[in-house]
Amino acid sequence: MVTKRRFAAAILAALVLVAVTASLLAVVCEADHDCIGEDCPICAAVAVCQNNLKTFSGALAVFTAAAASVYSAVIFITVFNASLHNETPISLKVKLLD
């Protein structure tokens, strides 16, 4: 069950990467086209691609902020875990038989 979700997440991430790359290439390739005027289909396609890039960049910023905060919390807990854990004779399993 978990492997199916991971596989689906990997495919979804790959599709998002392909969509962003295709949008970027379309904007770059058609940036200097011969515009026919009011109802130019190339301008409409470039506008859609720019909208895709804006949407994905906003989502990427949110994801990056969330990942950075989680990563910072993990590092903080890992680094300061030793100072929070006090060693006692019981935790060291020392027998005090004297």
N, C-alpha and C positions, 0 to 999 in steps of 0.2 A: 504494500500500500504506500509506504513511504517512498520507495524507489519510483513508483509511478508518478507521484507528485513532483519529485525532483526532476524526473525526465520531462514532465510537462512544463515545469518552471524553466528548465534549460531551453526547451524549444521556444517558449514564449520570449525569453531573453534574446535568443538568436533572431527571432522575427522582429523584435523591436530594434535590434542592431541593424538588421537589413533595411528596415523602413527608414531609420535615421540616415543611413549611408546613401540609400537611393534618393531620399529627399535632398540631401546635401549635394549629391552629384547633379541632380536635375536643376537645382538653383544655380550651381556653378556653370553648367554647360549652357543653360538658356539665359544667362544674365545679359548677354549682348546680342539678342535676337532682333530681327527686323519686325517690329511691332506693326500690325495692320490697323490698329486703332482701338475703337471702343470695345468691341467684343472679341478680343484676341484670345484664342484658346491657350496659347503658350503662357500669356500673362496670368490666366486663370490657374493653370497648372502650377506655375511658380508660386502664386499666392497660397495655394493649398500646401505646397511643400514647405513654404515658410511657416505656415500655421502649424504643421506637424513638428517642425524643428522647435518652435516656441513652446509647444505643449510638452514635448519630451524633455526640453531643457529645464522646464519648471519641475517636472517630476524627478529629473535627475538631481536637481538641487535639494529637493525634499529628501530623497533617498540618501544622498551624501550626508546631509545634516543628521539624519537618524542613525546612519551607520557610524558616523564619527562619535556621536554621543554614546552609543552602545559600546564602541571600541574603547572609549575613554573610561567608561565605567568598569569594563573588564580589566583594563590595565590598572586602574586604581585599586580594585579589589585584589588583584594578583600581587601587586607590589606591597601593599600594606597588610596583607593577610598574615605575614609572619609576626608583625607587631601586635596584631589583634589576638593571636593565639598564644596563651600563656601555658608554659609547660609546667606540669605538676608531677609529683611522684606517681600519682595514679595514672596520669596520661602516659607517663614513661613506663608504667607497669613495673615499678620498683617495689620489691617486697621488703617491708620494714619489720623484720622478725626479732630484733634485739629487744 
